[in-house]
Amino acid sequence: MKINKYIFAIALSGLMLNSCTDFLDVQSEGSPTTTSYFTNDKQSIDAIAALYDPLHSETSFGRNLFWEQGAACDVVWGRTRGFNTLATFAYTGDESPLTGNFDLFYQVMARSNWVIEKLLGKQSSTTLTSIEKRSLGEAFFLRGMAHFYIAYRYGTDKQGVPFVRYEDYPNGYENDNSIPTQQASVVDNYKYIIQDMDNAIKYLPKFEEYGAADRGRAHQAAAVAYKAKVYAYWSTWDASQWSNVISMVNSLESDYGRGLASSLNEFFSSDFANFWNKEYIWSIPSTGGSTGGGSEFPGVVLENKGWGKFNGWGQNKPTYDIYEEMAKDGAGNDRIKRSILEYNQEFQFWGETRKFYSASDIEAGFMVNKYMDPFKYANADQAGYVNTSGDWPTARVNFPIIRFAEMLLFRAEAYLMTGQAGKARTDLNRIRTRSNLAPLGDNYTPTMADLYHERRCELAFEFTDHLFDLKRWHRSSDAIIKALAEKELNAHPRIRKYSDRTNPLSTFEIADYGDYKNKTKYDDYMMVFPYPSNQITKSNGKLKQNDGYK
């Protein structure tokens, strides 16, 4: 497997992304060569912009990562796709969403390696400017982040994923075409990711030190949060790592002032003033209008054709299963209303009060509501809240990758897995109280069933990877969470089937979703994806396929 080591000593003016902040605006400095790059701050800024850009694309957090979630029971695709094996566990490794993200994350790692090599080389002979120092921190952060999304999705305790640092090339990174080493265990990959996040913390500023134009860049708290996630995933193979999860989340509170926003409405607001509330940790800052950039996911999940107002894509619809799970807290509770649109529910769209119905494509009966705030305005595209192009349906919302609520839930899970149920109850109640849900009583001892419910409901329709939660829980030593994970992994999602889809008051029945019904019984080897076949071929035997796959 030759993972191309992208040298991007080229003019970077072709970047696709614009943002509500200015940090991704490329500042042209001509066409520098590899030998003259990093001679000024603007070149560092341009180089780092090329690391951020792929993460905002349709291939990754814009849409394609979410196709994998069809194998769980929280979302259905809404429209027929050509890669049903992602939803039925009949993985081939060659599904286009998988291969696209495999290539993308290795691109980011390779580009980051090059930036790190150049800036550390410069640092050995001179003092880096504050911009160059920040850029070095961003490169370490983005290398670790990209590595993480490959590591946990392809690596196990039996074998890790290919990874090398630029430091591992004795003849120089640019001059070496050797195949990256497949690590012996995913634990080795996790150790490298922790090292990168520690280096990121060393060079990055705190979020509060950024000016308005640079908000959205990597910062210290984001690196700490990724360390918490890595330790949580590492705990699948080594339970002693749960204590590190607790330490990282404690640090986010005490050292970085992270906490919960006042409401989900504030966190998912289209008001720029709310983008950087205390719950924010790491996101894709998005906007609308003629130059709108960010994640297209708000338009991806919008009703197909947007009731004649905007070109929504009608994909990734909520299931009856996740609605039923949320309704356990009482139908119409704040969290369910903010997360899911159901038939006859009133909402604001394009300056009008409407009652929801869905007439498009494969029936689900629901739509995601978390990202709808930008669409409420009259002529939302012309008003600058929604992209004027329905072919790139971004909208003004700070699309979350990590928010503090997820960190509280990781800490609660760590407390439960280390016999500290009382502390877990406190964290779970902070989540519940924020959404006006009844807190767990003082005499109640929570279990992993409570953690399952809160994590599933609070983080629904965000890329916190609910499917992989189920996969790691299926290996848990806790019998309760293992049974819940096995039940959902082996279920086929359900929907509401309406007698008249265009009538908000129509009657309905609960039915199986109409697509990908031939689901394979889940087995633990399916925890990870198989490597793309072309990568196996190109590796000349140096890349071993994951167990259980051809």
Secondary structure by P-SEA (a helix, b strand, c coil): ccccccccccccccccccccccccccccccccccccccccaaaaaaaaaaaacccccccccccccccccccccccccccccccccccccccccccaaaaaaaaaaaaaaaaaaaaaaaaaaaaacccccaaaaaaaaaaaaaaaaaaaaaaaaccccccccccccccccccccccccccccccccaaaaaaaaaaaaaaaaacccccccccccccccccaaaaaaaaaaaaaaaccccccaaaaaaaaaaaaaccccccccccccccccccccccccccccccccccccccccccccccccccccccccccccccccccaaaaaaaaccccccaaaaaccccccbbbbccccbbbbbbcccccccccccccccccccccccccccccccccccccccccccccaaaaaaaaaaaaaaacaaaaaaaaaaaaaaaaccccccccccccaaaaaaaaacccccccccaaaaaaaaaacccaaaaaaaaaaaaccbbbbbbcccccccbbbbbbcccccccccccccccccccccaaaaaaaccccccccccc
